[in-house]
Amino acid sequence: MEIARLDHLIYSSIMRSKDGSSTFTETARRAQIVEYAIEAIAELGYHQASVRKIAERVGVSQMNVSRLLAKALARLRDQLE
Protein backbone atom coordinates (compact mmCIF):
# COMPACT_ATOMS: atom_id res chain seq x y z
CA MET A 1 0.00 0.00 0.00
CA GLU A 2 1.39 3.42 -0.88
CA ILE A 3 2.33 5.82 1.93
CA ALA A 4 -0.12 8.57 0.92
CA ARG A 5 -3.04 6.12 1.05
CA LEU A 6 -1.92 4.80 4.44
CA ASP A 7 -1.60 8.36 5.77
CA HIS A 8 -5.13 9.11 4.59
CA LEU A 9 -6.50 5.95 6.24
CA ILE A 10 -4.82 6.77 9.54
CA TYR A 11 -6.02 10.38 9.49
CA SER A 12 -9.57 9.35 8.51
CA SER A 13 -9.79 6.69 11.19
CA ILE A 14 -8.73 9.15 13.87
CA MET A 15 -10.70 12.20 12.78
CA ARG A 16 -14.09 10.54 12.13
CA SER A 17 -16.54 8.91 14.45
CA LYS A 18 -18.35 5.86 13.11
CA ASP A 19 -21.74 7.57 13.12
CA GLY A 20 -20.41 11.00 12.16
CA SER A 21 -21.77 12.60 15.34
CA SER A 22 -18.55 14.14 16.68
CA THR A 23 -18.80 17.69 17.89
CA PHE A 24 -16.36 20.37 16.81
CA THR A 25 -14.69 20.21 20.22
CA GLU A 26 -14.24 16.43 20.06
CA THR A 27 -12.77 16.66 16.60
CA ALA A 28 -10.43 19.47 17.65
CA ARG A 29 -9.30 17.51 20.73
CA ARG A 30 -8.59 14.44 18.61
CA ALA A 31 -6.57 16.55 16.19
CA GLN A 32 -4.60 18.02 19.09
CA ILE A 33 -3.86 14.57 20.53
CA VAL A 34 -2.74 13.30 17.13
CA GLU A 35 -0.53 16.36 16.62
CA TYR A 36 1.09 15.98 20.03
CA ALA A 37 1.54 12.24 19.53
CA ILE A 38 3.35 12.84 16.25
CA GLU A 39 5.53 15.51 17.90
CA ALA A 40 6.33 13.21 20.84
CA ILE A 41 7.33 10.38 18.52
CA ALA A 42 9.45 12.74 16.40
CA GLU A 43 11.21 14.23 19.43
CA LEU A 44 11.51 11.20 21.71
CA GLY A 45 11.42 8.29 19.28
CA TYR A 46 8.73 5.65 19.02
CA HIS A 47 9.83 3.59 22.02
CA GLN A 48 10.09 6.59 24.37
CA ALA A 49 6.81 8.30 23.38
CA SER A 50 4.47 6.83 25.97
CA VAL A 51 0.75 7.41 26.40
CA ARG A 52 1.58 9.17 29.66
CA LYS A 53 3.94 11.62 27.95
CA ILE A 54 1.42 12.34 25.20
CA ALA A 55 -1.38 12.86 27.74
CA GLU A 56 0.80 15.25 29.76
CA ARG A 57 1.56 17.33 26.65
CA VAL A 58 -2.11 17.57 25.71
CA GLY A 59 -3.39 18.02 29.25
CA VAL A 60 -5.82 15.10 29.20
CA SER A 61 -5.95 11.79 31.01
CA GLN A 62 -4.03 8.76 29.81
CA MET A 63 -7.39 7.02 29.39
CA ASN A 64 -8.49 9.63 26.81
CA VAL A 65 -5.33 9.10 24.78
CA SER A 66 -5.55 5.30 25.06
CA ARG A 67 -9.22 5.26 24.06
CA LEU A 68 -8.57 7.48 21.03
CA LEU A 69 -5.64 5.38 19.88
CA ALA A 70 -7.51 2.10 20.40
CA LYS A 71 -10.49 3.34 18.37
CA ALA A 72 -8.21 4.68 15.65
CA LEU A 73 -6.33 1.40 15.35
CA ALA A 74 -9.57 -0.59 15.24
CA ARG A 75 -10.94 1.60 12.45
CA LEU A 76 -7.67 1.41 10.58
CA ARG A 77 -7.74 -2.39 10.80
CA ASP A 78 -11.34 -2.40 9.50
CA GLN A 79 -10.41 -0.19 6.56
CA LEU A 80 -7.40 -2.31 5.66
CA GLU A 81 -9.36 -5.57 5.59
C-alpha positions in Angstrom: 0.0 0.0 0.0 1.4 3.4 -0.9 2.3 5.8 1.9 -0.1 8.6 0.9 -3.0 6.1 1.0 -1.9 4.8 4.4 -1.6 8.4 5.8 -5.1 9.1 4.6 -6.5 6.0 6.2 -4.8 6.8 9.5 -6.0 10.4 9.5 -9.6 9.4 8.5 -9.8 6.7 11.2 -8.7 9.1 13.9 -10.7 12.2 12.8 -14.1 10.5 12.1 -16.5 8.9 14.5 -18.3 5.9 13.1 -21.7 7.6 13.1 -20.4 11.0 12.2 -21.8 12.6 15.3 -18.6 14.1 16.7 -18.8 17.7 17.9 -16.4 20.4 16.8 -14.7 20.2 20.2 -14.2 16.4 20.1 -12.8 16.7 16.6 -10.4 19.5 17.6 -9.3 17.5 20.7 -8.6 14.4 18.6 -6.6 16.6 16.2 -4.6 18.0 19.1 -3.9 14.6 20.5 -2.7 13.3 17.1 -0.5 16.4 16.6 1.1 16.0 20.0 1.5 12.2 19.5 3.3 12.8 16.3 5.5 15.5 17.9 6.3 13.2 20.8 7.3 10.4 18.5 9.5 12.7 16.4 11.2 14.2 19.4 11.5 11.2 21.7 11.4 8.3 19.3 8.7 5.7 19.0 9.8 3.6 22.0 10.1 6.6 24.4 6.8 8.3 23.4 4.5 6.8 26.0 0.7 7.4 26.4 1.6 9.2 29.7 3.9 11.6 27.9 1.4 12.3 25.2 -1.4 12.9 27.7 0.8 15.3 29.8 1.6 17.3 26.7 -2.1 17.6 25.7 -3.4 18.0 29.2 -5.8 15.1 29.2 -5.9 11.8 31.0 -4.0 8.8 29.8 -7.4 7.0 29.4 -8.5 9.6 26.8 -5.3 9.1 24.8 -5.6 5.3 25.1 -9.2 5.3 24.1 -8.6 7.5 21.0 -5.6 5.4 19.9 -7.5 2.1 20.4 -10.5 3.3 18.4 -8.2 4.7 15.6 -6.3 1.4 15.4 -9.6 -0.6 15.2 -10.9 1.6 12.4 -7.7 1.4 10.6 -7.7 -2.4 10.8 -11.3 -2.4 9.5 -10.4 -0.2 6.6 -7.4 -2.3 5.7 -9.4 -5.6 5.6 
